[in-house]
Amino acid sequence: MFFDEERILSVREMILSKTIEDRAIALNKLLPHQKKDFVEIFKIMSELPVTVRLLDPPLHEFLPRTNKEINEVANVVNLPVKEIQIRIEELYEQNPMLGHRGCRLGISFPEIYEMQCRAIFEALAELQKKKIKSAFPEIMIPLVSTEAEIKIMKDLVIKVASEVQKQHKVKIKFMVGTMIELPRAAIKAKEIAKHAEFFSFGTNDLTQTTFGISRDDSGKFLNDYIENKIFSIDPFVSIDEGVADLVEIAVEKGKSQNKKLKLGICGEHGGDPKSINFCSKAGLNYVSCSPYRVPIARLAAAQAELKK
């Protein structure tokens, strides 16, 4: 959605902007692209649920790296190259995966999430006006760790939905939930569930943050851990019992607050038969995984349900 050649310049313009006014110019360029994406997705996924995770990746993934990219951005935002380079340095993070990403981005720059939500709701309004059956959107707030974060973000989603419904004179149905990918979120799930209609367990990040191990760098030493029988299997391939405990804690606490809470898993574990068996026992409603893992996941899910 964001790395397309036509869009990445606008994304970089948005990130490197220092003022709300400048950011708004870039966001207005992105809005039609996002809306078009959602129109297509919601049309194809007619009458099925679609989870939309709001912008989550660390900012460094979008920043220009080469001199050519920096010059392109400088021309678009009409600023000297030196100023762009200073701004890139200001945005540099030592640990970007634990930095300014997910809902933290939405707290600092709510206008970014407002643009995405507007694109979602305007797409739904357009399909409704054309009498085309659309998908049911489940809007996911990423990287939540506190009740206050999800409350602020949910209020923002509802505010934008109200504005679009009023503007287009339509009624839009949707859900708001969160990705549980931090240990604190799992432990404080009861408070978070006050404002969430679904939990999706992001077990890739939950494994990283539980172990304090980088998924991208672990290949350098994980074989040593397996050889020394510290791990029986790579915890990023099959769900670890410590991470599983956190999922079970979150399920129990979340359900105690909201009995209708929808529960699922999002990550590579969603395509692992052993992990799927655990998800079934833990009371999750669905698993999500990479496309090539879908046949295995379907078979494993059916087998897990038959065991009940």
ZADO-1210 file (C-alpha; in nm, 4 decimals, padded with zeros to 6 digits):
<atoms>
<atom x="00.0000" y="00.0000" z="00.0000" code="MET" pos="1"/>
<atom x="00.2840" y="00.2408" z="00.0720" code="PHE" pos="2"/>
<atom x="00.5934" y="00.1303" z="-00.1203" code="PHE" pos="3"/>
<atom x="00.4441" y="00.1743" z="-00.4670" code="ASP" pos="4"/>
<atom x="00.6605" y="00.4171" z="-00.6675" code="GLU" pos="5"/>
<atom x="00.3699" y="00.6602" z="-00.7029" code="GLU" pos="6"/>
<atom x="00.3033" y="00.6665" z="-00.3281" code="ARG" pos="7"/>
<atom x="00.6365" y="00.6342" z="-00.1498" code="ILE" pos="8"/>
<atom x="00.7279" y="00.9990" z="-00.2207" code="LEU" pos="9"/>
<atom x="00.4059" y="01.1142" z="-00.0522" code="SER" pos="10"/>
<atom x="00.4746" y="00.8813" z="00.2421" code="VAL" pos="11"/>
<atom x="00.8239" y="01.0262" z="00.2808" code="ARG" pos="12"/>
<atom x="00.6863" y="01.3774" z="00.2487" code="GLU" pos="13"/>
<atom x="00.4372" y="01.2952" z="00.5280" code="MET" pos="14"/>
<atom x="00.7049" y="01.1524" z="00.7603" code="ILE" pos="15"/>
<atom x="00.9597" y="01.4277" z="00.7023" code="LEU" pos="16"/>
<atom x="00.7060" y="01.7085" z="00.7482" code="SER" pos="17"/>
<atom x="00.7586" y="01.9186" z="01.0601" code="LYS" pos="18"/>
<atom x="00.4161" y="02.0839" z="01.0717" code="THR" pos="19"/>
<atom x="00.0566" y="01.9568" z="01.0696" code="ILE" pos="20"/>
<atom x="-00.0108" y="02.1748" z="00.7630" code="GLU" pos="21"/>
<atom x="00.2727" y="02.0174" z="00.5621" code="ASP" pos="22"/>
<atom x="00.1722" y="01.6701" z="00.6758" code="ARG" pos="23"/>
<atom x="-00.1879" y="01.7384" z="00.5673" code="ALA" pos="24"/>
<atom x="-00.0696" y="01.8153" z="00.2113" code="ILE" pos="25"/>
<atom x="00.1052" y="01.4767" z="00.1904" code="ALA" pos="26"/>
<atom x="-00.1870" y="01.2911" z="00.3517" code="LEU" pos="27"/>
<atom x="-00.4295" y="01.4438" z="00.1017" code="ASN" pos="28"/>
<atom x="-00.2178" y="01.2923" z="-00.1759" code="LYS" pos="29"/>
<atom x="-00.2298" y="00.9496" z="-00.0096" code="LEU" pos="30"/>
<atom x="-00.6026" y="00.9475" z="00.0716" code="LEU" pos="31"/>
<atom x="-00.7297" y="00.8684" z="-00.2837" code="PRO" pos="32"/>
<atom x="-00.4789" y="00.5823" z="-00.3171" code="HIS" pos="33"/>
<atom x="-00.5814" y="00.4332" z="00.0170" code="GLN" pos="34"/>
<atom x="-00.9506" y="00.4706" z="-00.0622" code="LYS" pos="35"/>
<atom x="-00.9054" y="00.2975" z="-00.3985" code="LYS" pos="36"/>
<atom x="-00.7221" y="00.0098" z="-00.2244" code="ASP" pos="37"/>
<atom x="-01.0010" y="-00.0370" z="00.0278" code="PHE" pos="38"/>
<atom x="-01.2763" y="-00.0175" z="-00.2354" code="VAL" pos="39"/>
<atom x="-01.1092" y="-00.3080" z="-00.4189" code="GLU" pos="40"/>
<atom x="-01.0434" y="-00.5117" z="-00.1038" code="ILE" pos="41"/>
<atom x="-01.3927" y="-00.4659" z="00.0383" code="PHE" pos="42"/>
<atom x="-01.5531" y="-00.5460" z="-00.2972" code="LYS" pos="43"/>
<atom x="-01.3495" y="-00.8651" z="-00.3482" code="ILE" pos="44"/>
<atom x="-01.4108" y="-00.9766" z="00.0125" code="MET" pos="45"/>
<atom x="-01.7859" y="-00.9196" z="-00.0193" code="SER" pos="46"/>
<atom x="-01.9772" y="-01.0038" z="00.3027" code="GLU" pos="47"/>
<atom x="-01.6654" y="-01.1458" z="00.4709" code="LEU" pos="48"/>
<atom x="-01.4755" y="-00.9927" z="00.7635" code="PRO" pos="49"/>
<atom x="-01.1575" y="-00.8013" z="00.6732" code="VAL" pos="50"/>
<atom x="-00.9086" y="-00.6971" z="00.9391" code="THR" pos="51"/>
<atom x="-00.7382" y="-00.3677" z="00.8578" code="VAL" pos="52"/>
<atom x="-00.4288" y="-00.3009" z="01.0671" code="ARG" pos="53"/>
<atom x="-00.3583" y="00.0719" z="01.0831" code="LEU" pos="54"/>
<atom x="-00.0073" y="00.1882" z="00.9916" code="LEU" pos="55"/>
<atom x="00.2418" y="-00.0088" z="01.1990" code="ASP" pos="56"/>
<atom x="00.5953" y="-00.0388" z="01.0535" code="PRO" pos="57"/>
<atom x="00.8819" y="00.1611" z="01.2081" code="PRO" pos="58"/>
<atom x="00.9331" y="00.4950" z="01.0352" code="LEU" pos="59"/>
<atom x="01.2881" y="00.4092" z="00.9271" code="HIS" pos="60"/>
<atom x="01.1460" y="00.1614" z="00.6733" code="GLU" pos="61"/>
<atom x="01.0008" y="00.4517" z="00.4744" code="PHE" pos="62"/>
<atom x="01.2882" y="00.7002" z="00.4969" code="LEU" pos="63"/>
<atom x="01.4900" y="00.7790" z="00.1827" code="PRO" pos="64"/>
<atom x="01.8323" y="00.6120" z="00.1849" code="ARG" pos="65"/>
<atom x="02.0118" y="00.6890" z="-00.1405" code="THR" pos="66"/>
<atom x="02.1177" y="01.0360" z="-00.2605" code="ASN" pos="67"/>
<atom x="01.8698" y="00.9991" z="-00.5485" code="LYS" pos="68"/>
<atom x="01.5792" y="00.9318" z="-00.3061" code="GLU" pos="69"/>
<atom x="01.6834" y="01.2214" z="-00.0806" code="ILE" pos="70"/>
<atom x="01.7007" y="01.4577" z="-00.3813" code="ASN" pos="71"/>
<atom x="01.3546" y="01.3450" z="-00.4982" code="GLU" pos="72"/>
<atom x="01.2016" y="01.4205" z="-00.1568" code="VAL" pos="73"/>
<atom x="01.3848" y="01.7556" z="-00.1347" code="ALA" pos="74"/>
<atom x="01.2345" y="01.8581" z="-00.4703" code="ASN" pos="75"/>
<atom x="00.8826" y="01.7542" z="-00.3666" code="VAL" pos="76"/>
<atom x="00.8866" y="01.9318" z="-00.0283" code="VAL" pos="77"/>
<atom x="01.0871" y="02.2239" z="-00.1686" code="ASN" pos="78"/>
<atom x="01.3585" y="02.2070" z="00.0987" code="LEU" pos="79"/>
<atom x="01.7398" y="02.1955" z="00.0770" code="PRO" pos="80"/>
<atom x="01.8936" y="01.8469" z="00.0707" code="VAL" pos="81"/>
<atom x="02.0898" y="01.9329" z="00.3869" code="LYS" pos="82"/>
<atom x="01.7636" y="02.0001" z="00.5753" code="GLU" pos="83"/>
<atom x="01.6196" y="01.6649" z="00.4640" code="ILE" pos="84"/>
<atom x="01.9360" y="01.4893" z="00.5824" code="GLN" pos="85"/>
<atom x="01.9092" y="01.6621" z="00.9237" code="ILE" pos="86"/>
<atom x="01.5442" y="01.5534" z="00.9510" code="ARG" pos="87"/>
<atom x="01.6397" y="01.1921" z="00.8661" code="ILE" pos="88"/>
<atom x="01.9024" y="01.2035" z="01.1434" code="GLU" pos="89"/>
<atom x="01.6406" y="01.3395" z="01.3870" code="GLU" pos="90"/>
<atom x="01.4133" y="01.0447" z="01.3102" code="LEU" pos="91"/>
<atom x="01.6905" y="00.7845" z="01.3517" code="TYR" pos="92"/>
<atom x="01.6153" y="00.5223" z="01.6209" code="GLU" pos="93"/>
<atom x="01.8510" y="00.2782" z="01.7942" code="GLN" pos="94"/>
<atom x="01.5772" y="00.0135" z="01.8305" code="ASN" pos="95"/>
<atom x="01.3137" y="00.0971" z="01.5666" code="PRO" pos="96"/>
<atom x="01.1037" y="-00.2159" z="01.6320" code="MET" pos="97"/>
<atom x="01.0572" y="-00.0865" z="01.9877" code="LEU" pos="98"/>
<atom x="01.0346" y="00.2745" z="01.8801" code="GLY" pos="99"/>
<atom x="00.7976" y="00.5185" z="01.7114" code="HIS" pos="100"/>
<atom x="00.5579" y="00.2774" z="01.5449" code="ARG" pos="101"/>
<atom x="00.2064" y="00.1378" z="01.5831" code="GLY" pos="102"/>
<atom x="-00.0376" y="00.3345" z="01.7956" code="CYS" pos="103"/>
<atom x="00.2534" y="00.5494" z="01.9201" code="ARG" pos="104"/>
<atom x="00.2588" y="00.6987" z="01.5725" code="LEU" pos="105"/>
<atom x="-00.1175" y="00.7563" z="01.5987" code="GLY" pos="106"/>
<atom x="-00.0765" y="00.9314" z="01.9344" code="ILE" pos="107"/>
<atom x="00.1962" y="01.1641" z="01.8001" code="SER" pos="108"/>
<atom x="00.0397" y="01.2168" z="01.4565" code="PHE" pos="109"/>
<atom x="-00.3347" y="01.1375" z="01.4821" code="PRO" pos="110"/>
<atom x="-00.3877" y="01.2847" z="01.1364" code="GLU" pos="111"/>
<atom x="-00.2156" y="00.9783" z="00.9842" code="ILE" pos="112"/>
<atom x="-00.4672" y="00.7374" z="01.1370" code="TYR" pos="113"/>
<atom x="-00.7503" y="00.9808" z="01.0586" code="GLU" pos="114"/>
<atom x="-00.6541" y="00.9643" z="00.6899" code="MET" pos="115"/>
<atom x="-00.6518" y="00.5833" z="00.6926" code="GLN" pos="116"/>
<atom x="-00.9873" y="00.5630" z="00.8711" code="CYS" pos="117"/>
<atom x="-01.1372" y="00.8185" z="00.6329" code="ARG" pos="118"/>
<atom x="-01.0196" y="00.6069" z="00.3393" code="ALA" pos="119"/>
<atom x="-01.1798" y="00.2963" z="00.4962" code="ILE" pos="120"/>
<atom x="-01.5155" y="00.4612" z="00.5673" code="PHE" pos="121"/>
<atom x="-01.5339" y="00.6538" z="00.2398" code="GLU" pos="122"/>
<atom x="-01.4676" y="00.3278" z="00.0543" code="ALA" pos="123"/>
<atom x="-01.7546" y="00.1625" z="00.2434" code="LEU" pos="124"/>
<atom x="-01.9821" y="00.4614" z="00.1765" code="ALA" pos="125"/>
<atom x="-01.9009" y="00.4497" z="-00.1962" code="GLU" pos="126"/>
<atom x="-01.9803" y="00.0777" z="-00.2213" code="LEU" pos="127"/>
<atom x="-02.3015" y="00.1245" z="-00.0260" code="GLN" pos="128"/>
<atom x="-02.4166" y="00.4057" z="-00.2563" code="LYS" pos="129"/>
<atom x="-02.3434" y="00.1857" z="-00.5588" code="LYS" pos="130"/>
<atom x="-02.5400" y="-00.0958" z="-00.3911" code="LYS" pos="131"/>
<atom x="-02.2339" y="-00.3241" z="-00.4015" code="ILE" pos="132"/>
<atom x="-02.2068" y="-00.5718" z="-00.1154" code="LYS" pos="133"/>
<atom x="-01.8926" y="-00.5034" z="00.0816" code="SER" pos="134"/>
<atom x="-01.6782" y="-00.6719" z="00.3450" code="ALA" pos="135"/>
<atom x="-01.7187" y="-00.6111" z="00.7170" code="PHE" pos="136"/>
<atom x="-01.4166" y="-00.4112" z="00.8398" code="PRO" pos="137"/>
<atom x="-01.2445" y="-00.4928" z="01.1684" code="GLU" pos="138"/>
<atom x="-01.0131" y="-00.1992" z="01.2377" code="ILE" pos="139"/>
<atom x="-00.7051" y="-00.3006" z="01.4321" code="MET" pos="140"/>
<atom x="-00.5045" y="-00.0629" z="01.6518" code="ILE" pos="141"/>
<atom x="-00.1455" y="-00.1953" z="01.6558" code="PRO" pos="142"/>
<atom x="00.1117" y="-00.2127" z="01.9373" code="LEU" pos="143"/>
<atom x="-00.1241" y="-00.1190" z="02.2215" code="VAL" pos="144"/>
<atom x="00.0126" y="-00.1674" z="02.5734" code="SER" pos="145"/>
<atom x="-00.2213" y="00.0523" z="02.7822" code="THR" pos="146"/>
<atom x="-00.5924" y="00.1133" z="02.8190" code="GLU" pos="147"/>
<atom x="-00.5428" y="00.4865" z="02.7519" code="ALA" pos="148"/>
<atom x="-00.3842" y="00.4194" z="02.4103" code="GLU" pos="149"/>
<atom x="-00.6699" y="00.2094" z="02.2778" code="ILE" pos="150"/>
<atom x="-00.9317" y="00.4465" z="02.4210" code="LYS" pos="151"/>
<atom x="-00.7747" y="00.7478" z="02.2471" code="ILE" pos="152"/>
<atom x="-00.7379" y="00.5582" z="01.9194" code="MET" pos="153"/>
<atom x="-01.0888" y="00.4072" z="01.9305" code="LYS" pos="154"/>
<atom x="-01.2361" y="00.7534" z="01.9928" code="ASP" pos="155"/>
<atom x="-01.0480" y="00.8767" z="01.6848" code="LEU" pos="156"/>
<atom x="-01.1881" y="00.5918" z="01.4688" code="VAL" pos="157"/>
<atom x="-01.5454" y="00.6572" z="01.5895" code="ILE" pos="158"/>
<atom x="-01.5082" y="01.0329" z="01.5318" code="LYS" pos="159"/>
<atom x="-01.3985" y="00.9835" z="01.1690" code="VAL" pos="160"/>
<atom x="-01.6743" y="00.7241" z="01.1116" code="ALA" pos="161"/>
<atom x="-01.9348" y="00.9706" z="01.2406" code="SER" pos="162"/>
<atom x="-01.8048" y="01.2462" z="01.0108" code="GLU" pos="163"/>
<atom x="-01.8120" y="01.0228" z="00.7021" code="VAL" pos="164"/>
<atom x="-02.1581" y="00.8826" z="00.7852" code="GLN" pos="165"/>
<atom x="-02.2948" y="01.2338" z="00.8303" code="LYS" pos="166"/>
<atom x="-02.1301" y="01.3612" z="00.5123" code="GLN" pos="167"/>
<atom x="-02.2533" y="01.0731" z="00.2936" code="HIS" pos="168"/>
<atom x="-02.5817" y="01.0086" z="00.4801" code="LYS" pos="169"/>
<atom x="-02.5068" y="00.6391" z="00.5279" code="VAL" pos="170"/>
<atom x="-02.4837" y="00.3963" z="00.8184" code="LYS" pos="171"/>
<atom x="-02.1578" y="00.2036" z="00.8403" code="ILE" pos="172"/>
<atom x="-02.0990" y="-00.1096" z="01.0477" code="LYS" pos="173"/>
<atom x="-01.7497" y="-00.1894" z="01.1745" code="PHE" pos="174"/>
<atom x="-01.5533" y="-00.3211" z="01.4719" code="MET" pos="175"/>
<atom x="-01.2518" y="-00.1806" z="01.6537" code="VAL" pos="176"/>
<atom x="-00.9975" y="-00.4049" z="01.8202" code="GLY" pos="177"/>
<atom x="-00.6286" y="-00.4397" z="01.8838" code="THR" pos="178"/>
<atom x="-00.3267" y="-00.6554" z="01.8252" code="MET" pos="179"/>
<atom x="-00.1891" y="-00.8063" z="02.1465" code="ILE" pos="180"/>
<atom x="00.1836" y="-00.8154" z="02.0759" code="GLU" pos="181"/>
<atom x="00.3374" y="-00.6861" z="02.3986" code="LEU" pos="182"/>
<atom x="00.3540" y="-00.8717" z="02.7340" code="PRO" pos="183"/>
<atom x="00.1975" y="-00.5767" z="02.9184" code="ARG" pos="184"/>
<atom x="-00.1013" y="-00.5847" z="02.6836" code="ALA" pos="185"/>
<atom x="-00.1536" y="-00.9551" z="02.7610" code="ALA" pos="186"/>
<atom x="-00.1286" y="-00.9004" z="03.1368" code="ILE" pos="187"/>
<atom x="-00.3578" y="-00.5923" z="03.1304" code="LYS" pos="188"/>
<atom x="-00.6011" y="-00.7467" z="02.8803" code="ALA" pos="189"/>
<atom x="-00.9040" y="-00.6906" z="03.1049" code="LYS" pos="190"/>
<atom x="-00.8591" y="-00.3121" z="03.0935" code="GLU" pos="191"/>
<atom x="-00.7826" y="-00.3120" z="02.7203" code="ILE" pos="192"/>
<atom x="-01.0918" y="-00.5274" z="02.6495" code="ALA" pos="193"/>
<atom x="-01.3142" y="-00.2436" z="02.7793" code="LYS" pos="194"/>
<atom x="-01.2472" y="-00.0707" z="02.4462" code="HIS" pos="195"/>
<atom x="-01.1814" y="-00.3652" z="02.2118" code="ALA" pos="196"/>
<atom x="-01.4266" y="-00.5848" z="02.0239" code="GLU" pos="197"/>
<atom x="-01.1524" y="-00.8244" z="01.9166" code="PHE" pos="198"/>
<atom x="-00.7987" y="-00.9291" z="02.0050" code="PHE" pos="199"/>
<atom x="-00.5574" y="-01.0499" z="01.7405" code="SER" pos="200"/>
<atom x="-00.2444" y="-01.1992" z="01.8969" code="PHE" pos="201"/>
<atom x="00.0578" y="-01.0771" z="01.7031" code="GLY" pos="202"/>
<atom x="00.2783" y="-01.3665" z="01.8061" code="THR" pos="203"/>
<atom x="00.5781" y="-01.2626" z="01.5940" code="ASN" pos="204"/>
<atom x="00.6278" y="-00.9491" z="01.8049" code="ASP" pos="205"/>
<atom x="00.4922" y="-01.1105" z="02.1224" code="LEU" pos="206"/>
<atom x="00.7666" y="-01.3740" z="02.0927" code="THR" pos="207"/>
<atom x="01.0299" y="-01.1036" z="02.0323" code="GLN" pos="208"/>
<atom x="00.9204" y="-00.8936" z="02.3277" code="THR" pos="209"/>
<atom x="00.8729" y="-01.1892" z="02.5634" code="THR" pos="210"/>
<atom x="01.2200" y="-01.3322" z="02.4977" code="PHE" pos="211"/>
<atom x="01.3909" y="-01.0014" z="02.4218" code="GLY" pos="212"/>
<atom x="01.5190" y="-01.1692" z="02.1035" code="ILE" pos="213"/>
<atom x="01.5185" y="-00.9987" z="01.7638" code="SER" pos="214"/>
<atom x="01.3412" y="-01.2144" z="01.5069" code="ARG" pos="215"/>
<atom x="01.5615" y="-01.0686" z="01.2322" code="ASP" pos="216"/>
<atom x="01.8903" y="-01.1418" z="01.4111" code="ASP" pos="217"/>
<atom x="01.8151" y="-01.4651" z="01.5969" code="SER" pos="218"/>
<atom x="01.9341" y="-01.6885" z="01.3126" code="GLY" pos="219"/>
<atom x="02.2926" y="-01.6210" z="01.4213" code="LYS" pos="220"/>
<atom x="02.2550" y="-01.8120" z="01.7478" code="PHE" pos="221"/>
<atom x="01.9253" y="-02.0050" z="01.7555" code="LEU" pos="222"/>
<atom x="02.0896" y="-02.3214" z="01.6191" code="ASN" pos="223"/>
<atom x="02.3267" y="-02.3149" z="01.9200" code="ASP" pos="224"/>
<atom x="02.0234" y="-02.3008" z="02.1496" code="TYR" pos="225"/>
<atom x="01.8596" y="-02.5936" z="01.9705" code="ILE" pos="226"/>
<atom x="02.1842" y="-02.7972" z="01.9769" code="GLU" pos="227"/>
<atom x="02.2188" y="-02.7274" z="02.3510" code="ASN" pos="228"/>
<atom x="01.8530" y="-02.8290" z="02.4001" code="LYS" pos="229"/>
<atom x="01.7632" y="-02.4849" z="02.5415" code="ILE" pos="230"/>
<atom x="01.4947" y="-02.4710" z="02.2704" code="PHE" pos="231"/>
<atom x="01.3466" y="-02.7830" z="02.1123" code="SER" pos="232"/>
<atom x="01.2375" y="-02.5725" z="01.8107" code="ILE" pos="233"/>
<atom x="01.2753" y="-02.2149" z="01.6879" code="ASP" pos="234"/>
<atom x="01.0182" y="-02.0144" z="01.8963" code="PRO" pos="235"/>
<atom x="00.9416" y="-01.8038" z="01.5886" code="PHE" pos="236"/>
<atom x="00.8267" y="-02.1175" z="01.4038" code="VAL" pos="237"/>
<atom x="00.6211" y="-02.2894" z="01.6772" code="SER" pos="238"/>
<atom x="00.4665" y="-02.1041" z="01.9700" code="ILE" pos="239"/>
<atom x="00.6701" y="-02.1189" z="02.2918" code="ASP" pos="240"/>
<atom x="00.4984" y="-02.2246" z="02.6165" code="GLU" pos="241"/>
<atom x="00.5845" y="-01.8912" z="02.7841" code="GLY" pos="242"/>
<atom x="00.4255" y="-01.6970" z="02.4993" code="VAL" pos="243"/>
<atom x="00.1336" y="-01.9427" z="02.5061" code="ALA" pos="244"/>
<atom x="00.0866" y="-01.8663" z="02.8785" code="ASP" pos="245"/>
<atom x="00.0589" y="-01.4947" z="02.7967" code="LEU" pos="246"/>
<atom x="-00.2013" y="-01.5687" z="02.5275" code="VAL" pos="247"/>
<atom x="-00.4060" y="-01.7766" z="02.7750" code="GLU" pos="248"/>
<atom x="-00.3831" y="-01.5003" z="03.0382" code="ILE" pos="249"/>
<atom x="-00.5047" y="-01.2433" z="02.7828" code="ALA" pos="250"/>
<atom x="-00.7898" y="-01.4697" z="02.6659" code="VAL" pos="251"/>
<atom x="-00.9095" y="-01.5267" z="03.0219" code="GLU" pos="252"/>
<atom x="-00.8817" y="-01.1618" z="03.1273" code="LYS" pos="253"/>
<atom x="-01.0235" y="-01.0273" z="02.8014" code="GLY" pos="254"/>
<atom x="-01.3224" y="-01.2626" z="02.8087" code="LYS" pos="255"/>
<atom x="-01.3922" y="-01.1779" z="03.1737" code="SER" pos="256"/>
<atom x="-01.4419" y="-00.8153" z="03.0621" code="GLN" pos="257"/>
<atom x="-01.6134" y="-00.8822" z="02.7287" code="ASN" pos="258"/>
<atom x="-01.7774" y="-01.2219" z="02.6740" code="LYS" pos="259"/>
<atom x="-01.8299" y="-01.1455" z="02.3021" code="LYS" pos="260"/>
<atom x="-01.4604" y="-01.0704" z="02.2426" code="LEU" pos="261"/>
<atom x="-01.3462" y="-01.2168" z="01.9088" code="LYS" pos="262"/>
<atom x="-01.0039" y="-01.3822" z="01.9336" code="LEU" pos="263"/>
<atom x="-00.7468" y="-01.4734" z="01.6720" code="GLY" pos="264"/>
<atom x="-00.3791" y="-01.5072" z="01.5980" code="ILE" pos="265"/>
<atom x="-00.1761" y="-01.3182" z="01.3378" code="CYS" pos="266"/>
<atom x="00.1766" y="-01.4322" z="01.2603" code="GLY" pos="267"/>
<atom x="00.3837" y="-01.7199" z="01.1304" code="GLU" pos="268"/>
<atom x="00.2582" y="-01.9390" z="01.4165" code="HIS" pos="269"/>
<atom x="-00.0849" y="-01.9280" z="01.2496" code="GLY" pos="270"/>
<atom x="00.0475" y="-02.1728" z="00.9905" code="GLY" pos="271"/>
<atom x="00.2128" y="-02.4149" z="01.2344" code="ASP" pos="272"/>
<atom x="00.0000" y="-02.7250" z="01.3198" code="PRO" pos="273"/>
<atom x="00.1239" y="-02.7485" z="01.6812" code="LYS" pos="274"/>
<atom x="00.0513" y="-02.3772" z="01.7395" code="SER" pos="275"/>
<atom x="-00.2912" y="-02.4104" z="01.5732" code="ILE" pos="276"/>
<atom x="-00.3754" y="-02.6963" z="01.8084" code="ASN" pos="277"/>
<atom x="-00.2876" y="-02.4685" z="02.1016" code="PHE" pos="278"/>
<atom x="-00.5025" y="-02.1854" z="01.9576" code="CYS" pos="279"/>
<atom x="-00.8014" y="-02.4197" z="01.9373" code="SER" pos="280"/>
<atom x="-00.7582" y="-02.5313" z="02.2995" code="LYS" pos="281"/>
<atom x="-00.7112" y="-02.1695" z="02.4145" code="ALA" pos="282"/>
<atom x="-01.0500" y="-02.0748" z="02.2659" code="GLY" pos="283"/>
<atom x="-00.9375" y="-01.8638" z="01.9723" code="LEU" pos="284"/>
<atom x="-01.1849" y="-01.8136" z="01.6870" code="ASN" pos="285"/>
<atom x="-00.9442" y="-01.8004" z="01.3944" code="TYR" pos="286"/>
<atom x="-00.5835" y="-01.8200" z="01.2774" code="VAL" pos="287"/>
<atom x="-00.4188" y="-01.5975" z="01.0183" code="SER" pos="288"/>
<atom x="-00.1015" y="-01.6850" z="00.8290" code="CYS" pos="289"/>
<atom x="00.1053" y="-01.6366" z="00.5133" code="SER" pos="290"/>
<atom x="-00.0830" y="-01.7380" z="00.1946" code="PRO" pos="291"/>
<atom x="00.1372" y="-02.0406" z="00.1207" code="TYR" pos="292"/>
<atom x="00.0629" y="-02.1808" z="00.4682" code="ARG" pos="293"/>
<atom x="-00.3171" y="-02.1641" z="00.4277" code="VAL" pos="294"/>
<atom x="-00.3708" y="-02.5289" z="00.3142" code="PRO" pos="295"/>
<atom x="-00.1700" y="-02.6622" z="00.6126" code="ILE" pos="296"/>
<atom x="-00.3483" y="-02.4217" z="00.8491" code="ALA" pos="297"/>
<atom x="-00.6931" y="-02.5333" z="00.7280" code="ARG" pos="298"/>
<atom x="-00.6095" y="-02.8985" z="00.7727" code="LEU" pos="299"/>
<atom x="-00.4521" y="-02.8432" z="01.1161" code="ALA" pos="300"/>
<atom x="-00.7484" y="-02.6290" z="01.2284" code="ALA" pos="301"/>
<atom x="-00.9966" y="-02.8992" z="01.1226" code="ALA" pos="302"/>
<atom x="-00.7955" y="-03.1663" z="01.3073" code="GLN" pos="303"/>
<atom x="-00.7696" y="-02.9485" z="01.6196" code="ALA" pos="304"/>
<atom x="-01.1458" y="-02.8879" z="01.6241" code="GLU" pos="305"/>
<atom x="-01.2170" y="-03.2601" z="01.5811" code="LEU" pos="306"/>
<atom x="-01.0080" y="-03.3345" z="01.8927" code="LYS" pos="307"/>
<atom x="-01.2371" y="-03.1193" z="02.1087" code="LYS" pos="308"/>
</atoms>
